[in-house]
Structure formats: C-alpha cells, structure tokens
C-alpha cells in the first residue's frame, strides 16, 4: 500500500498505523485497509488491537 495523498504526506502519516494507545501505540491484531471516501483507493492501513491489548488499554484509562 502507498499513500496517494499529498495532504497525508504533509502530516507525516505513513501507510501503516497501530490502532490502540495506552501511553504507546499498540496493535497486533488483523490489519484493516483505510480507503479514501473520494475514490475508494487504499491510502493506508490500521492494525487492530487484540482482546488482550484492548483490556490493557481499558485498565490503564
């Protein structure tokens, strides 16, 4: 996957991101593609958290 948007590049966004945060970005579950609402092109991906990672995030909230 590649970033096709100059706007995303200007923001310093890469094509893959972890989907949870508990003081650090985490995510080792399934990968979801992120699509542009404009043309449906894949512009990145988000790695979902696992159930254990979710529980960790909630316990630290």
C-alpha positions as CSV (number, residue, x, y, z in Angstrom):
1,X,0.0,0.0,0.0
2,X,1.2,3.5,-0.7
3,X,0.0,6.9,0.4
4,X,-1.6,8.7,-2.6
5,X,-2.5,11.9,-0.9
6,X,0.0,14.8,-0.6
7,X,-2.0,16.0,2.4
8,X,-1.2,12.8,4.3
9,X,2.4,13.1,3.4
10,X,2.5,16.7,4.7
11,X,1.1,15.5,8.0
12,X,3.9,12.9,8.2
13,X,1.5,10.0,8.0
14,X,2.8,6.6,6.8
15,X,0.7,3.9,5.3
16,X,0.5,1.7,8.4
17,X,-0.7,2.6,11.9
18,X,-1.3,0.8,15.2
19,X,-4.9,1.0,16.2
20,X,-4.7,1.4,20.0
21,X,-3.0,3.7,22.5
22,X,-2.2,3.2,26.2
23,X,0.8,5.5,26.5
24,X,2.3,3.9,23.4
25,X,0.8,2.9,20.1
26,X,-0.1,-0.8,20.1
27,X,-1.9,-3.3,17.8
28,X,-1.1,-6.8,16.7
29,X,-4.5,-7.9,15.5
30,X,-5.9,-8.0,12.0
31,X,-5.0,-5.3,9.6
32,X,-7.8,-3.1,8.2
33,X,-7.3,-1.2,4.9
34,X,-8.1,2.5,5.0
35,X,-9.9,3.7,1.9
36,X,-10.4,7.2,0.5
37,X,-14.0,8.3,0.6
38,X,-13.3,10.2,-2.6
39,X,-12.3,7.4,-5.0
40,X,-12.2,4.2,-2.8
41,X,-8.4,3.9,-3.3
42,X,-6.5,2.3,-0.4
43,X,-4.5,5.0,1.3
44,X,-3.2,3.2,4.4
45,X,-3.9,0.6,7.0
46,X,-4.7,0.3,10.7
47,X,-3.7,-2.7,12.8
48,X,-6.5,-3.6,15.2
49,X,-5.8,-4.4,18.8
50,X,-6.3,-7.9,20.2
51,X,-8.7,-8.6,23.0
52,X,-5.8,-8.6,25.5
53,X,-4.5,-5.3,24.2
54,X,-8.0,-3.8,24.5
55,X,-8.2,-5.0,28.1
56,X,-4.8,-3.4,28.7
57,X,-5.9,-0.1,27.2
58,X,-9.1,0.0,29.3
59,X,-7.3,-0.9,32.5
60,X,-4.9,2.0,32.0
61,X,-7.6,4.5,31.2
